[in-house]
Every structure is written in structure tokens, then in C-alpha cells.
Amino acid sequence: MSEWKAKRFWTAAEVTESEGRFGIALDGRGVKTPAKRGLEVPTRALAQAIAAEWDAQDDVIDPRGMPFTRTANAAIDKVATQKAEVADLLAAYGDSDLLCYRAQAPEELVARQAEQWDPFLDWADKALGARLQPRQGVMHAPQDPEALSVLGRRVHALDAFELAAFHDLVSLSGSLILGFAAAQEVQSPEAIWDISRLDEIWQSEQWGRDDEAEAMAARKREAFMHAKDVLTLLNSR
């Protein structure tokens, strides 16, 4: 038996506005999330991106081609309903941040990590008011509680839509600091993504490419770039 697929039933998607929120209407009928909440977002730019996804659908609806819609749904149905828990989850990355766990050898890798990662720890100290300390090896060593508290307050200050995008920046890179750096455009998202993959890039240089691992990394990179695009559209208020 073939799988049933939803088909396009509308002629045009348009952006609507009500009390400072922006929705998407299909032939005048408002779009709802999977949990039947109104799909309304904080900025017209994000709503336009979502409407463009709906307009781009062919006869059969393909959710894979609607990343902005998926992110908005997640923000409304999931993040907004458990915002504090999501913020706590992301803030916890600070205590085991990728940038803080360094190789003990070989010297070239140790030097590369210091060259690429130390500037971000310095930036976090100055721009975010939180100094995280690097350590060698993989054994967990707690960071300064005050620094973690500062970072935690910054995470909790994000709204549900920002948090939905920020979640992917942090979880995909493995670094709370790189997540903030991408959000604040310290470097391009492409450069920050490569910096988060320093160890993997090193391994491929030494032992050769792993096609399966590279394919997975490409999918994660696409999701990371999308998360940054969402934040850019949210900042166009």
C-alpha cells in the first residue's frame, strides 16, 4: 500500500499581521501548527520566508522543503511550552564546552586548537562577561559557577523563537560559546562551523575522508546555517 501524502489545496500563501505578530494564510485561511496553535511569528521577514516555502510546494507537500516552517512549529509547540527547561539544557553546554577540552598531543593539533579556539574564549570573556578555562584531556572539570551563571542568564533571556534556532547552533557545534559567537556574527557561520569541526578535520587530514561521516557533517552544516538564517530574520524587527 502506498503512503498517503498531503496535496496542495491552496492557490497562494500570504503574510497576515495582527497585534504585532505575523501569520501565514493560505487563500485567506490561517496556517496552524501540528498542535493546532496559530502559526504566528515575531517578524515579517520570517513570516515571508515561511510563506515562500508554502508557495514553493508542488502538487504534493514535502515538509523537507519547509525548514522555516518546521522551526516556527518547534518554537510554538515545543520550546514555548517548556522554555525554562530548554534554556537550562543549552546553558549546561557551558560546563562542558567543546572549546575547553584540548588534546594533549600531538603538538600540531594542540597548537591548532589554541590558535582557533582561544580567541573565542577571550571574546566570551570580554563580550559576554564569562571566562571559561581550557583543560587538557576529556575528563570533566567544572567551570567557574559565576561564569556559568552569566551565560545561563543570557540563554534564558532569549525568546522561544530565538531559543529554537539557538538550540541548533549550540547542539550541532557542541559549544555554547560558538553558539553565541554565531548569533552575534563574530565570524561568518561558515567559519564558525569549520572551527567547531576542528578535531574532525584534523582526523580526516591524518587518516583520509570518511564518506559517511562527511555526508552526516554536511547535513548538520546545513541545519547550522539554517539556524543562523532564522536568527537573522528574527533580528530584522
KEKE-3310 file (N, C-alpha, C; in steps of 0.2 Angstrom, whole numbers, plus 5000, padded with zeros to 4 digits):
npx = (5004:5003:5010:5000:5000:5000:4991:4993:4982:4979:4979:4987:5000:5000:5006:5000:4995:4993:4991:5005:5010:5015:5007:5003:4993:4983:4975:4968:4965:4971:4987:4990:5000:5006:5001:4989:4990:4990:5000:5011:5023:5037:5042:5040:5049:5053:5040:5038:5047:5043:5030:5035:5040:5028:5022:5031:5028:5024:5012:5011:5014:5029:5037:5051:5056:5053:5060:5060:5046:5046:5055:5048:5036:5042:5046:5034:5026:5034:5046:5041:5032:5040:5050:5060:5066:5072:5081:5089:5095:5103:5111:5118:5128:5139:5147:5153:5160:5164:5176:5184:5190:5205:5217:5231:5241:5245:5258:5255:5241:5237:5242:5234:5221:5223:5226:5214:5203:5206:5204:5190:5186:5192:5185:5172:5174:5176:5165:5154:5155:5160:5172:5178:5188:5201:5206:5216:5214:5200:5192:5179:5180:5174:5168:5170:5157:5151:5154:5146:5134:5132:5132:5121:5110:5110:5106:5093:5087:5083:5070:5056:5057:5070:5077:5074:5081:5094:5096:5100:5112:5120:5119:5123:5136:5142:5146:5143:5148:5152:5140:5134:5143:5141:5128:5129:5137:5151:5161:5159:5145:5149:5163:5163:5157:5166:5177:5171:5172:5185:5193:5187:5191:5205:5207:5202:5212:5223:5220:5212:5197:5180:5167:5154:5154:5156:5145:5135:5140:5138:5125:5122:5129:5121:5109:5114:5118:5105:5099:5106:5101:5088:5089:5094:5083:5074:5080:5077:5068)
npy = (4994:5011:5025:5038:5055:5072:5084:5099:5112:5125:5141:5153:5159:5170:5184:5188:5201:5204:5213:5215:5203:5190:5181:5166:5164:5153:5156:5164:5158:5154:5147:5133:5126:5109:5106:5113:5126:5144:5148:5159:5172:5182:5192:5200:5197:5184:5178:5180:5172:5159:5159:5159:5146:5138:5143:5138:5124:5110:5099:5089:5090:5093:5091:5092:5102:5113:5121:5133:5134:5122:5125:5136:5130:5121:5131:5136:5125:5117:5123:5135:5130:5124:5132:5136:5124:5120:5131:5129:5116:5120:5130:5122:5117:5125:5121:5110:5114:5112:5120:5120:5108:5101:5093:5083:5079:5077:5089:5098:5098:5102:5115:5120:5120:5129:5140:5142:5141:5148:5162:5164:5160:5171:5181:5178:5181:5195:5200:5193:5192:5181:5170:5156:5141:5133:5115:5101:5085:5073:5072:5078:5094:5105:5122:5139:5144:5156:5161:5152:5155:5168:5165:5157:5166:5174:5165:5161:5173:5174:5173:5162:5159:5163:5155:5142:5142:5145:5133:5124:5130:5128:5114:5107:5112:5109:5118:5131:5144:5145:5145:5157:5166:5164:5168:5182:5186:5185:5179:5173:5161:5150:5150:5148:5136:5127:5129:5123:5110:5106:5096:5084:5088:5088:5074:5069:5074:5066:5053:5051:5054:5050:5045:5043:5049:5062:5065:5065:5076:5086:5087:5091:5104:5111:5112:5120:5132:5135:5138:5150:5158:5159:5166:5178:5183:5185:5195:5206:5215)
npz = (5000:4995:5003:5010:5005:5009:4999:4989:4992:4990:4982:4984:4996:5009:5019:5035:5047:5064:5079:5081:5078:5065:5053:5043:5029:5019:5005:5012:5024:5039:5044:5054:5068:5070:5083:5083:5086:5082:5068:5071:5070:5076:5067:5051:5041:5044:5043:5029:5024:5028:5021:5008:5007:5008:4996:4987:4986:4977:4969:4978:4995:5003:5017:5020:5012:5019:5030:5038:5042:5049:5060:5066:5070:5079:5089:5093:5097:5105:5111:5117:5126:5136:5140:5150:5153:5141:5140:5151:5147:5136:5142:5150:5142:5143:5154:5149:5138:5120:5116:5127:5130:5127:5116:5122:5114:5097:5095:5085:5083:5096:5095:5085:5090:5101:5093:5086:5095:5107:5104:5104:5117:5123:5118:5123:5136:5136:5129:5133:5147:5153:5158:5152:5156:5148:5147:5147:5140:5142:5153:5164:5171:5182:5177:5182:5193:5193:5180:5173:5177:5172:5158:5158:5162:5150:5141:5145:5143:5130:5118:5114:5100:5096:5104:5099:5087:5092:5099:5089:5085:5096:5100:5088:5086:5098:5107:5118:5118:5104:5099:5104:5098:5084:5083:5086:5076:5076:5068:5051:5049:5042:5044:5058:5059:5053:5063:5074:5070:5070:5076:5069:5056:5057:5060:5047:5039:5043:5042:5031:5021:5027:5019:5024:5036:5032:5024:5034:5042:5032:5032:5045:5044:5035:5043:5054:5047:5043:5055:5059:5049:5053:5065:5059:5052:5063:5069:5061:5065)
capx = (5000:5007:5009:4996:5004:4995:4992:4992:4975:4978:4982:4993:5001:5001:5008:4995:4998:4988:4994:5012:5013:5014:5004:5003:4986:4983:4969:4964:4964:4977:4990:4991:5005:5004:4997:4983:4990:4991:5007:5012:5030:5038:5044:5038:5054:5052:5034:5038:5051:5038:5025:5038:5040:5022:5021:5035:5026:5021:5006:5012:5018:5036:5039:5058:5057:5050:5064:5057:5040:5047:5057:5042:5032:5045:5046:5027:5023:5039:5050:5037:5029:5045:5056:5065:5069:5076:5086:5093:5098:5108:5116:5123:5134:5145:5151:5157:5160:5169:5182:5188:5193:5210:5221:5237:5246:5252:5259:5252:5234:5237:5243:5229:5216:5224:5225:5207:5198:5207:5201:5183:5186:5194:5179:5167:5176:5175:5159:5148:5157:5161:5178:5179:5195:5203:5209:5219:5211:5192:5189:5176:5182:5169:5169:5168:5150:5149:5154:5141:5128:5131:5130:5114:5105:5110:5102:5086:5084:5081:5063:5055:5059:5077:5079:5073:5087:5100:5097:5104:5118:5124:5119:5126:5143:5144:5149:5138:5152:5152:5133:5133:5148:5137:5122:5132:5141:5158:5163:5154:5143:5153:5169:5162:5155:5173:5180:5168:5174:5192:5195:5186:5195:5211:5207:5202:5219:5228:5218:5208:5190:5175:5161:5148:5154:5156:5138:5132:5143:5135:5118:5122:5131:5115:5105:5118:5117:5098:5098:5108:5097:5082:5091:5095:5076:5071:5083:5075:5062)
capy = (5000:5017:5030:5044:5061:5078:5088:5106:5113:5132:5145:5157:5160:5177:5186:5192:5204:5206:5215:5214:5196:5189:5174:5164:5162:5150:5158:5168:5153:5154:5141:5131:5121:5102:5106:5117:5133:5148:5149:5167:5173:5189:5197:5200:5194:5176:5175:5180:5166:5153:5159:5157:5139:5136:5144:5134:5117:5107:5096:5085:5094:5090:5095:5093:5108:5119:5122:5139:5132:5117:5129:5140:5125:5119:5136:5137:5119:5113:5127:5140:5126:5122:5137:5136:5118:5121:5136:5125:5111:5123:5133:5117:5116:5129:5117:5105:5117:5110:5124:5120:5101:5101:5087:5083:5078:5079:5096:5102:5098:5106:5122:5122:5121:5135:5146:5143:5141:5153:5169:5164:5161:5178:5185:5177:5185:5202:5202:5190:5193:5174:5167:5148:5139:5126:5110:5095:5078:5073:5071:5084:5098:5111:5128:5144:5144:5163:5162:5148:5159:5174:5163:5155:5171:5176:5160:5162:5180:5173:5171:5155:5158:5163:5149:5136:5142:5144:5126:5120:5132:5125:5107:5105:5114:5106:5124:5137:5150:5146:5147:5164:5169:5163:5173:5189:5187:5187:5177:5170:5155:5145:5149:5145:5129:5124:5129:5118:5103:5106:5089:5080:5090:5085:5067:5067:5075:5061:5046:5051:5056:5045:5047:5043:5054:5068:5066:5067:5083:5091:5088:5096:5110:5114:5114:5125:5138:5137:5141:5156:5162:5161:5172:5184:5185:5187:5202:5211:5218)
capz = (5000:4995:5009:5009:5005:5008:4992:4989:4991:4990:4977:4986:5003:5010:5026:5038:5053:5070:5085:5080:5076:5058:5052:5036:5027:5013:5002:5017:5029:5043:5045:5061:5069:5072:5089:5081:5088:5076:5066:5071:5071:5078:5062:5044:5037:5045:5040:5022:5022:5028:5016:5002:5007:5006:4989:4983:4986:4971:4970:4984:5000:5005:5023:5020:5009:5023:5036:5042:5045:5055:5066:5069:5073:5085:5093:5096:5100:5109:5115:5121:5132:5141:5138:5155:5153:5135:5141:5156:5143:5132:5147:5153:5137:5145:5159:5145:5131:5116:5116:5133:5130:5122:5116:5125:5109:5095:5096:5079:5085:5102:5093:5081:5095:5104:5088:5083:5100:5112:5103:5106:5124:5125:5116:5128:5142:5135:5126:5137:5154:5156:5156:5153:5156:5144:5151:5143:5141:5141:5160:5165:5176:5182:5176:5187:5193:5191:5173:5170:5179:5167:5152:5159:5161:5143:5137:5147:5140:5123:5117:5111:5093:5096:5108:5095:5082:5096:5101:5084:5084:5101:5100:5082:5086:5104:5111:5120:5116:5097:5098:5105:5093:5078:5084:5087:5070:5077:5062:5047:5051:5039:5048:5065:5059:5052:5069:5078:5067:5070:5078:5064:5050:5059:5059:5040:5036:5045:5040:5025:5022:5028:5016:5028:5041:5028:5022:5040:5043:5028:5034:5051:5042:5033:5049:5057:5043:5043:5062:5059:5045:5057:5069:5055:5051:5069:5071:5057:5068)
cpx = (5004:5005:5005:5000:4999:4997:4991:4985:4974:4981:4988:4993:5003:5003:5002:4998:4992:4992:5001:5015:5011:5012:5005:4996:4987:4976:4965:4963:4971:4980:4991:4997:5002:5000:4991:4984:4992:4998:5008:5019:5031:5040:5041:5042:5054:5046:5034:5042:5047:5033:5028:5039:5034:5020:5025:5033:5023:5014:5006:5016:5024:5038:5047:5060:5055:5053:5061:5051:5041:5050:5052:5038:5035:5045:5040:5025:5028:5042:5046:5034:5033:5051:5061:5069:5074:5082:5091:5098:5104:5113:5121:5129:5140:5149:5155:5158:5166:5176:5186:5192:5198:5214:5228:5243:5242:5252:5255:5244:5233:5237:5237:5223:5217:5223:5218:5202:5199:5204:5194:5182:5187:5188:5173:5168:5175:5168:5153:5149:5158:5167:5178:5186:5196:5206:5211:5215:5203:5189:5186:5179:5177:5172:5167:5160:5147:5149:5148:5134:5126:5129:5122:5109:5105:5105:5095:5083:5082:5074:5062:5058:5067:5080:5079:5079:5093:5101:5101:5111:5123:5125:5123:5134:5146:5147:5144:5142:5151:5145:5132:5137:5144:5131:5124:5136:5148:5163:5158:5151:5147:5160:5169:5160:5162:5177:5177:5170:5182:5195:5194:5190:5202:5212:5206:5209:5224:5226:5214:5201:5186:5169:5155:5148:5154:5149:5134:5134:5139:5128:5117:5124:5125:5110:5108:5117:5109:5096:5100:5104:5090:5083:5091:5088:5073:5074:5081:5069:5061)
cpy = (5006:5022:5036:5050:5067:5082:5095:5108:5121:5135:5149:5158:5167:5178:5190:5196:5206:5207:5213:5207:5195:5182:5172:5162:5159:5151:5161:5164:5152:5147:5139:5126:5114:5102:5110:5124:5137:5149:5156:5168:5181:5194:5195:5196:5186:5174:5175:5173:5159:5153:5157:5149:5136:5137:5140:5126:5116:5104:5092:5089:5090:5094:5096:5099:5114:5120:5127:5137:5127:5121:5133:5135:5123:5124:5137:5131:5116:5118:5132:5136:5124:5126:5136:5130:5118:5125:5132:5120:5115:5127:5128:5115:5120:5126:5112:5107:5114:5113:5123:5113:5100:5094:5088:5082:5076:5087:5101:5103:5103:5114:5124:5124:5128:5141:5148:5144:5147:5160:5169:5164:5168:5183:5185:5181:5192:5204:5199:5191:5186:5172:5159:5146:5133:5121:5104:5089:5079:5072:5078:5087:5104:5117:5133:5145:5151:5164:5158:5152:5165:5171:5160:5160:5174:5171:5161:5169:5179:5171:5164:5154:5158:5157:5142:5136:5142:5137:5123:5123:5129:5118:5104:5106:5111:5112:5129:5143:5151:5148:5154:5168:5169:5168:5180:5190:5189:5185:5175:5163:5149:5144:5146:5138:5125:5124:5124:5111:5102:5099:5084:5081:5087:5078:5065:5069:5070:5054:5046:5052:5049:5048:5048:5048:5061:5070:5068:5074:5088:5092:5093:5103:5114:5116:5120:5132:5140:5141:5148:5161:5164:5166:5179:5187:5188:5194:5207:5214:5225)
cpz = (5000:5001:5006:5010:5005:5002:4993:4987:4990:4984:4978:4994:5004:5018:5029:5045:5058:5076:5086:5079:5068:5057:5044:5034:5020:5010:5007:5023:5033:5044:5052:5062:5070:5078:5089:5084:5081:5074:5065:5073:5073:5073:5055:5040:5038:5042:5032:5020:5022:5023:5009:5001:5005:4999:4984:4982:4979:4973:4976:4989:5003:5011:5023:5016:5013:5030:5041:5045:5050:5061:5069:5073:5080:5091:5097:5100:5106:5114:5120:5127:5137:5140:5143:5155:5147:5136:5146:5152:5139:5137:5149:5148:5140:5150:5155:5138:5127:5116:5122:5134:5125:5122:5119:5120:5103:5095:5091:5081:5091:5100:5089:5085:5098:5099:5087:5089:5105:5111:5105:5113:5127:5123:5121:5134:5142:5133:5130:5144:5157:5154:5158:5152:5152:5149:5146:5145:5141:5148:5161:5171:5176:5181:5182:5187:5191:5184:5170:5172:5174:5161:5152:5158:5154:5139:5139:5145:5133:5123:5114:5104:5093:5099:5103:5090:5086:5098:5096:5084:5090:5101:5094:5083:5093:5108:5112:5117:5108:5095:5098:5099:5086:5078:5084:5081:5071:5071:5058:5050:5048:5042:5055:5064:5058:5059:5074:5076:5067:5071:5072:5057:5051:5057:5051:5037:5038:5042:5034:5026:5023:5025:5020:5033:5038:5026:5028:5042:5039:5030:5040:5049:5040:5038:5053:5053:5043:5050:5062:5054:5049:5061:5065:5054:5057:5071:5066:5059:5067)
residu = (MET:SER:GLU:TRP:LYS:ALA:LYS:ARG:PHE:TRP:THR:ALA:ALA:GLU:VAL:THR:GLU:SER:GLU:GLY:ARG:PHE:GLY:ILE:ALA:LEU:ASP:GLY:ARG:GLY:VAL:LYS:THR:PRO:ALA:LYS:ARG:GLY:LEU:GLU:VAL:PRO:THR:ARG:ALA:LEU:ALA:GLN:ALA:ILE:ALA:ALA:GLU:TRP:ASP:ALA:GLN:ASP:ASP:VAL:ILE:ASP:PRO:ARG:GLY:MET:PRO:PHE:THR:ARG:THR:ALA:ASN:ALA:ALA:ILE:ASP:LYS:VAL:ALA:THR:GLN:LYS:ALA:GLU:VAL:ALA:ASP:LEU:LEU:ALA:ALA:TYR:GLY:ASP:SER:ASP:LEU:LEU:CYS:TYR:ARG:ALA:GLN:ALA:PRO:GLU:GLU:LEU:VAL:ALA:ARG:GLN:ALA:GLU:GLN:TRP:ASP:PRO:PHE:LEU:ASP:TRP:ALA:ASP:LYS:ALA:LEU:GLY:ALA:ARG:LEU:GLN:PRO:ARG:GLN:GLY:VAL:MET:HIS:ALA:PRO:GLN:ASP:PRO:GLU:ALA:LEU:SER:VAL:LEU:GLY:ARG:ARG:VAL:HIS:ALA:LEU:ASP:ALA:PHE:GLU:LEU:ALA:ALA:PHE:HIS:ASP:LEU:VAL:SER:LEU:SER:GLY:SER:LEU:ILE:LEU:GLY:PHE:ALA:ALA:ALA:GLN:GLU:VAL:GLN:SER:PRO:GLU:ALA:ILE:TRP:ASP:ILE:SER:ARG:LEU:ASP:GLU:ILE:TRP:GLN:SER:GLU:GLN:TRP:GLY:ARG:ASP:ASP:GLU:ALA:GLU:ALA:MET:ALA:ALA:ARG:LYS:ARG:GLU:ALA:PHE:MET:HIS:ALA:LYS:ASP:VAL:LEU:THR:LEU:LEU:ASN:SER:ARG)
# end
